[in-house]
Amino acid sequence: MGEDHAIESDSDEITSNLVSVVAFVPDLMDQSKLRLAMPDICFVKEVSELIDVEVDLVVIDLSKSEVLEILPLIDSKILGFASHVDKEIISLAEEAGCEKVLPRSKFFHDFDALVNGVLKLN
């Protein structure tokens, strides 16, 4: 997980920089969407694996209850997503340290811009 990964770039895609990204995203369809945008993303099976991991960015599916407890223990920048009806979870995740939290559909639609903005790649 400590490896740097080059990310290919088009004008609207993630800028070509060396970044390392790890994700806790249990849903396989969501994983495939992220892998399309960022082929070298690393997925973990347990949210606890994100504690003390040294990466540029952590991506988290906030649908699992234990995730909110772990957020304050993550040292990296965090992007999270949740169902659009989970307004309380979105608010709590922002309070717990997520740089950005968006509803699932907007998150995947705007993923490249979110990563560029949070990591200040542009």
Secondary structure as UniProt FT lines:
FT   STRAND          5..6
FT   TURN            11..12
FT   STRAND          18..19
FT   STRAND          21..24
FT   HELIX           28..37
FT   TURN            39..40
FT   STRAND          42..43
FT   HELIX           47..50
FT   TURN            51..52
FT   STRAND          57..61
FT   TURN            62..63
FT   TURN            65..66
FT   HELIX           67..70
FT   HELIX           71..73
FT   STRAND          77..82
FT   TURN            84..85
FT   HELIX           87..95
FT   TURN            96..97
FT   STRAND          100..103
FT   HELIX           104..109
FT   HELIX           111..119
//
